[in-house]
Amino acid sequence: MHRYLPHTEDDERLMLESIGAKSTDDLFTDIPRELRLGRKLNLNNSLSEIELSDHMKGLSNKNKSSDNLICFLGAGAYDHFIPSVVKHLAMRSEFYTAYTPYQPEISQGTLQAIFEYQTMICSLTGMDVTNASMYDGATACVEAAMMAVENARRSSIIVSRTVHPEVRKVLKSYMRFRDVEVIEADMADGITDVEKLKPLVEAGTARVIVQNPNFFGIIEDLTEIEKMVHANKALLIDYADPISLGILKSPGESGVDIVAGEGQSLGNSLSFGGPYLGFLATTSKLMRKMPGRIVGQSEDADDKRAFVLTLQAREQHIRRYKATSNICSNQGLNALAAAIYMTTMGKKGLKEVAEQSAKKAHYAMKQLTSSGKFKPLFNKPFFKEFAVMGETPAGKINDELLKHNILGGFELNNEYPELKNGLLICVTEKRTKAQIDKLAQEMEVV
């Protein structure tokens, strides 16, 4: 890759002559003249390499990250500890240069990495099968919805208002062009309102989407919802936090049909919003409706262990006209990082991460509400996130916290206008007692 464009004016002339064009303007003749800009771009003068490097560094230094701020912001992207071995292995050239395995017979290393990732996701979720990976949590949830619609042949979907607002927005965008109605089920005290959900389900729907723990960090009881959904022959989808599954009952044990979620917290850094990976797992019954790559284990001609892409009849590059989705790749490097993370942490490690996050979050809630200046928004059991409110607008609180190098919580009134002054606080295993006490002290002063 060149750090600059090396061709000269003579090079440009030869390239234009070879295609019968007199100027670069001739390359755009198919575009009506009234739609063209008609002038040069308003750009500054060109810079030397050293000047450009200094300029870009100056811009990047304006950013503040979790490396220099104490992070109490979650809402879908989480500041968990990442062992150094994750980056050390994932950044090996044979991994970060690998693409999706179009020739699986010569991509055994890539296939094994995907196979191990799939095995651990299935173990974590309690489901029968998972795919290689999805683009992110929101689109993974959309793919789950499409699976349910295709399976049930129904044209409506119910999603709880306690599901992440961005996930609901992406879901509505996709379903709009598939003529599928998205119905939002109301909430009560921070959880799905079962009484209001019941008539919606009985009216006939393809599936019901809930999040557990939900957007407010509250642990939803899926028992009654699961019975209601399956009694009406619909499918239940759980949008899950993989870290919570270190201590909570798995979706499979709760009778869930499809599990989707954001896998960023499994060894992937915040990275200012991406790239991340989505995970999608389901039962054997729905396996053939699942999009993306599925790697299986087999034996070669010499009876040695081998890995293959399985159920390829539903893949875009084999029978495109019968594809289940337009997903044609996988977040391979991000999924690899997740696999290394889960392997490194193990069952005990994941459980400890979940336990520490939960205990520290509950300690933070106690400290923040002890003075009486803040009170819990909801009276429900929560995992690592909780909502509080006070007399001061959440935005002002966050502005003051930033002055003390603290990245505050999510301002709930941005997505839930009725939750005025609500602040969603996240506490992971990385936060220390001193940091939590500092948060409580600074918020009390505000």
Buried (B, 14 or more C-beta within 10 A) or exposed (E): EEEEEEEEEEEEEEEBEEEEEEEEEEEEEEEEEEEEEEEEEEEEEEEEEEEEEEEEEEEEEEEEEBEEBBBBBBBBBBBBEBEEEBEEBBEEEEBEEBEBBEEBEEBBEBBBBBBBBBBBBBBBBBBBBBBBBBBBBBBBBBBBBBBBBBBBEBBBBBBBBBBBBBBBEBBBEBBEEEEBBBBBBEBEEBBBBBEEBBEBBEEEBBBBBBBBBBBBBBBBBBEEBBEBBBEBEBBBBBBBBBBBBBBBBBBBEBBBBBBBBBBBBBBBBBEEEBEBBBBBBBBEEBBBBBBBBBBBEEEEEEEEEBBBBBBBEBBBEEEEEEBBBEBBBBBBBBBBBBBBBBBBBEEEBBBBBBEBBBEBBBBBBEBBBEEEBBEBBBEBBBBBBBBBBBEBBBBEBBEBBEEBEBBBBBBBBEBBEEBEBBBBBBBBBBBEEEBBEBBBEBBBEB
